[in-house]
Amino acid sequence: MSYSVILHIAGETAIMGEIDDLPKPVDSIIVVSNPRQRDGKDLHYINNNVVKVIWPLSKVSFIEILESTDEEKIIGFVRE
């Protein structure tokens, strides 16, 4: 399952992309597919033809995991 995420890297703008698996506590890197800015524009420090980037987790402040469109919405209360 692929996750859409926003990486917050120290000293840089937030980066949006997809990851195959969530990082585990023992991981030291994160592999991001299709890295881009939040608005979909290319990152100025990455070539246009790059499809995957590896970042050290030591540079990542935190990771936001976005809601998948495949997941169903949970309905809390339904009245008939």
N, C-alpha and C positions, 0 to 999 in steps of 0.2 A: 504494500500500500504506500502510495506517495503522499507526502505532506507538503502543503504550501506553508511557507514560513517567512517571517521577517527577522533578519539577523540585525542586531544592534552591535556594531563593531566600534570599539573605542576610537574616538577621533575621526570617524567617517560618518557619512549619511547612512541611514538604514537601507538594507539590501533585501530585496524580495527574491524568492526562488523556491525550488522544490527539493526535498530530500527524500530518500528512499526509506530510511529508518531514523527514528529519534536517537540522539546521542545517548550513550550509556555512560555511567559514572567513570568507567575505565578508559573511555575514548579520549584521544588528544587532538583529533581533527574532525572536521565536518565537511562533507562533500555536498556542494550545492549545484544543482542543475539549473540552467537558464537564469543566471544572475542578472538582476536589473534593479533600477530604482523603483520606488513605490509607484510612480506614475507610468512605469513601463519603459522609460527611456534607458538607453545604454549607460553603463558605468564608464566614466571618462578614463579610468585607469585600467580597463580590461579591453582587449581587442574585440572587435565586433563578431568574429567567427568563433569565439570561445563558447562552449556549451556546458562545461563543468569547471568548477573552481574548488580547490581545497583550502580551507582556512583553519589555522590552529585555534582550538577552543579557548586558549589563553587570551586571545584577542577579542573574543565575543563577550559582551557584557551580559546580554540575555537574548533569548529566542522567543518570538511570538509564533504560536501555531494557529493558523487560520482555519476557520470552519470549512469543511469539505462540502461541496454541493451534492455529493453522493450520499452523504449521511441524511437520514430522515430527521425531521424536526420532531422533538418530543412535545406532545401536547399534555399540559399539566392537568387540565380539567375540561371535561366535555359534558355538556348538559343535553339530554335528549328531550 
